[in-house]
Amino acid sequence: MLPGDPGWIRDVAYLGDEVLQMLATATAANAYRDDNRYLLTADTYRTAGLVVETLAESVPEDGRAGQVVLHTFPAWKLEALWDVLLVLRRTVAGEPGTDVVRGLLELLCTDLVTPARTVEQIAADLEKVVAVLMLDLPAVTVVATAVVLGEERGEAVIDAYRQLTVAWTEVGVRH
């Protein structure tokens, strides 16, 4: 279940083609090394980037507050996104072995990403995407069922939607 207002994904869409695809490219270019310097495989970064790009394409540009978009992903794609988020969290925390990832992200942030972001902002932006995709509330099922079945907006659906908007607001997602 995705917010119908495209502003939330437009703000983080740079992650897909600018950040995660660059991490995938750097990882692939260094695949001959057996030192795991980028902590994940190129395919994991590439898959996570494609998830973000797919989301950006799924939410209509003319979407607005009060709308929702129903989109599904296979579990392995969500797992890739989660794995990348864990690496970013480790990098932000300054854990050992994350210095190469941090260095590349800092380079990307100053030279390619517009507007410039910090590594911490990149991690926070990916956190928003993951929070929206992995929101596990009964309200998601209620709203998704209503969307799929084309049901009228009854009291239960309106209440479930309100619960979703509260959860989205808590993670900083415009809806």
Buried (B, 14 or more C-beta within 10 A) or exposed (E): BBBBBBBBBEBBBBBBBBBBBBBBBBBBEBEEEEEEBBBBBBEBBBBBBBBBBEBBEBBEEEBEEEBBBBBEBEEEBBBBBBBBBEBBBBBBEEEEEBEBBBEBBBEBBEEEBEEEBBBEBBBBBBBBBBBBBEBEBEBBEBBBBBBEEEEEEEEBBEEBBEBBBEBBEEBEBBB
